[in-house]
Amino acid sequence: MQFWREMVKTIIIFFLISVFYYSTNAQEQNDFFKTIVIDAGHGGKDPGAVGKIVMEKDVVLGIALKLGQYINENLPGINVIYTRKKDVFVPLDERAQIANSSKADLFISIHANSISNPNISGTETFVLGLHRSQDNLEVAKKENSVIVLEDDYTTKYEGFDPNVSESYIIFELMQNVYLDQSIKLASLVEDQFNTRAGRRSRGVKQAGFLVLRETAMPSVLVEAGFLTNNKEEAYIATDEGQAIIASAIYRAIKEYKKSFELKSNIVISNNEPSPISFRIQIASSKRKLKDDSKLFFGFQDVWMYNEADYFKYTIEYSKSFNDLKPVLLKIKEKIPDAFIVAFENDKRIPIDKALKLINP
Ligand SMILES: [Zn+2]
């Protein structure tokens, strides 16, 4: 009897501690993920792609407003900001400024595609980077060319000529702190299109979109389908088609948010010496960054490791996950997407595995 009483007491205490940790962390997470900017491409004097029955500016606005509505109804803690809610012209840099000044945690730009071959159909979601194919470059050129409708665009975009391929070389040298997270969201969006929305996914792609270059948060550009394909245009033109597209993007955001929370939700204390260490990842790049990269200013212990095809950059170092958590909070003021990574003898391992190894 004595034994069971003790046992039950232990279980209750354990439960209360878990609830306590969970609720304090839940509060913390909400501070990390609270604002989403939804960017309906084009508008006003800029129609975007023009199909036989609809214009890009109208269908993407429909999708954007529905997406915002789903988020407002189902994710009440999230603040939705639109770059436009009606048929008006908004310059590209202004769209990014809206996201930056509201300190958004996510930027989603919604577009529809066009191409000379009317048989081509399907969705694609882009993250910022250098195009790997001519097709991807063409999409970026088309979307970027809207800047010529803006006043003094050569000054604003520092001489960038959206129609000249050579201009795009700068995207090769640019590294993006938010690439990992952007790719993750883009994959979730395409996954949803493919599996749940019954669309043909053309996959996650990379290209040099000006609007994504200017944003300081994980950002994706969704091409929701081709207006040059009759069947796809007819689908996107309907309220129902737009609703299915919007709900697919909504589910991807929900998934993204969930995984983001799990990542910052592990609590454990242990300072035992071990081959396990923790660092804070601040950047990920296809290209090796220069040692004097602006990104590293003011940080100490910058350490790089390779994973897949990427050079990944970390700062700080600790044997204790808990000791690094307050440091991460500070770093997040400068780099909101920084996160903790674990290593076993300098080889990256999942955080939960690391925590189990130091506290079996
Ligand atoms: Zn567009």
Boltz pocket constraint, residues with backbone or C-beta under 6 A from the ligand:
constraints:
  - pocket:
      binder: B
      contacts: [[A, 41], [A, 42], [A, 48], [A, 49], [A, 56], [A, 110], [A, 111], [A, 112], [A, 143]]
      max_distance: 6.0
